[in-house]
Amino acid sequence: MALPRSLHQSWRSPSPAALWGLAYVALVSTVLAYLLYYFAVDRLDPSKVAVFTYLQPLLAAAVAYFAAGDRVTGHLVVGGTLILLGVVLAERG
């Protein structure tokens, strides 16, 4: 979805820190995440690994809270609770 807009982006205007941030997001959160996922699938039942991928939004919310001081809202608590209930139900099988 971002490709059309990125083609018109002036890549000389972002700061070096912004470009390093882009490289970090591309490498760490994409490549490393897939490597860890396939490492887990190799050692665990794939259905169990798939269930735990639903915990990613909760981890992201926790990092945002502790690292950036984001607020914990009622919607976040309700959504997190539903995610955890879904994981528990899926694990019980």
C-alpha positions as CSV (number, residue, x, y, z in Angstrom):
1,M,0.0,0.0,0.0
2,A,2.9,2.4,0.6
3,L,4.7,1.6,-2.6
4,P,3.0,4.3,-4.8
5,R,3.7,7.0,-2.2
6,S,7.2,5.8,-1.6
7,L,8.0,6.1,-5.3
8,H,7.3,9.9,-5.1
9,Q,9.2,10.3,-1.8
10,S,12.3,12.5,-1.9
11,W,14.8,10.1,-0.4
12,R,17.3,12.9,0.1
13,S,15.1,14.7,2.6
14,P,14.9,12.1,5.4
15,S,17.6,12.4,8.1
16,P,20.2,9.7,8.5
17,A,18.4,8.7,11.8
18,A,15.2,8.2,9.8
19,L,16.9,6.1,7.3
20,W,18.6,4.0,10.0
21,G,15.2,3.6,11.6
22,L,13.7,2.4,8.3
23,A,16.6,-0.1,7.9
24,Y,16.0,-1.3,11.5
25,V,12.3,-1.8,11.0
26,A,13.0,-3.7,7.7
27,L,15.7,-5.9,9.2
28,V,14.8,-6.5,12.8
29,S,11.0,-6.5,12.8
30,T,10.7,-8.3,9.5
31,V,13.7,-10.6,8.9
32,L,14.5,-11.4,12.5
33,A,10.8,-12.0,13.3
34,Y,10.5,-14.5,10.4
35,L,13.7,-16.2,11.5
36,L,12.4,-16.6,15.0
37,Y,9.0,-17.8,13.8
38,Y,10.5,-20.5,11.6
39,F,13.0,-21.5,14.4
40,A,10.0,-22.0,16.7
41,V,8.0,-23.9,14.0
42,D,11.0,-26.2,13.6
43,R,10.9,-27.1,17.3
44,L,7.3,-26.8,18.3
45,D,3.9,-27.8,16.9
46,P,3.1,-25.3,14.2
47,S,-0.5,-24.8,15.5
48,K,0.9,-23.8,18.9
49,V,3.3,-21.3,17.3
50,A,0.4,-19.8,15.2
51,V,-1.7,-19.3,18.4
52,F,1.1,-17.4,20.0
53,T,1.5,-15.0,17.1
54,Y,-1.8,-13.4,18.4
55,L,0.2,-12.2,21.4
56,Q,2.1,-9.8,19.2
57,P,-0.3,-6.8,19.7
58,L,-0.1,-7.3,23.5
59,L,3.7,-7.2,23.3
60,A,3.6,-4.1,21.1
61,A,1.3,-2.4,23.6
62,A,3.5,-3.3,26.5
63,V,6.6,-2.0,24.7
64,A,4.7,1.2,23.8
65,Y,3.7,1.6,27.4
66,F,7.1,1.1,28.9
67,A,9.3,2.6,26.2
68,A,7.1,5.5,25.0
69,G,4.7,6.2,27.9
70,D,1.6,5.3,25.9
71,R,-1.7,5.3,27.8
72,V,-3.5,2.1,28.7
73,T,-7.2,2.6,27.7
74,G,-10.3,0.6,28.4
75,H,-10.3,-0.5,24.7
76,L,-6.8,-1.8,25.1
77,V,-7.6,-3.8,28.2
78,V,-10.8,-5.3,26.6
79,G,-8.9,-6.1,23.4
80,G,-6.0,-7.6,25.4
81,T,-8.3,-9.7,27.5
82,L,-10.1,-11.0,24.4
83,I,-6.7,-11.9,22.8
84,L,-5.6,-13.8,26.0
85,L,-8.9,-15.6,26.2
86,G,-8.6,-16.7,22.6
87,V,-5.0,-18.0,23.2
88,V,-6.2,-19.9,26.3
89,L,-9.1,-21.4,24.4
90,A,-7.0,-22.4,21.4
91,E,-4.4,-24.0,23.7
92,R,-7.0,-26.1,25.5
93,G,-8.0,-27.3,22.0
